[in-house]
Amino acid sequence: MPTIVRIGNLKIQIFADDHNPPHFHIVTPDHEVLVCIEDFALIAGAIDRRSLDVALAWATENREVLENEWKRLSER
């Protein structure tokens, strides 16, 4: 599972050949959540508000990176 970015103790990851809808994982030492790339809606999991805010701020600025990585990893 490629890590797209590390921000402090959190990682944003996209798994190869993962299920739809296109999404990314926000992973911290204690939590993990799946977030839809299209609208940043939470799909599953739980995470603290601070980590979620930091990750979503990055994702908002880098949606194209997330979309491109999803496409690249899903075409394998």
N, C-alpha and C positions, 0 to 999 in steps of 0.2 A: 504494500500500500504506500504509494508515494506521498511524502509530506510535501505539500505545496509551500507552506511557510510555517516558521516557528516564531511566536511572539511571546517572549518570556517563557512561562511554563506551559503554554498551550500550543497545540499543533492543529493546523487545518490540513486534512487529508482527503484524498479521493481514492477509492478502491477500484482496481481494474475489474471490468465486467460486473459491476455492482447492479443491483436492481433499480428499476425506475420508481419514481421520477428522478431526474438528474439531481444529485445532492452531494453535499460534502459533510465530513465529520469534523466536529470540533472536539478535540481530546485534551483533557488536562489529567494530572495524576489521579484525580478523584472522580472525574465525571466524563461523560461522552454524550453528545447530542448529534442528531442528523438534521441537516438544514437543507431545504429545497433551494436550488440555485435560482429558480425563476422569480420567487417572491420572498425568499428568506424565511418562509414559514417553518416552524419546528415540526419535524416529522416524528421523532422519537427521542427518548432519553431525557436527561436532566443535567443542568449545569448551573453554576452560580451566575448571578446577574452581571457581575463585573467582567468575567471571562466572556460571556455571551456578547456584551456590549463591545468589548475590544475586538473580538472576532468578526462581528457583523460590521463594524466600522471598516475593517480591512476588506471584507468581502464586498461591501458597497463600492469601494474604490477599485476593486479588482474583479468585478463580475465577469469580464471578458476572459481573464486568466482562468477562472473556474470553469466557464463554459468550454473553453478550448481544451483544458485538461480532461474534462468529462468526455468530450468527443474522442480525444486521442486515446484514452484508456479504454473506451468502450468499443473501439474498432479493432482490438487485438484478436 
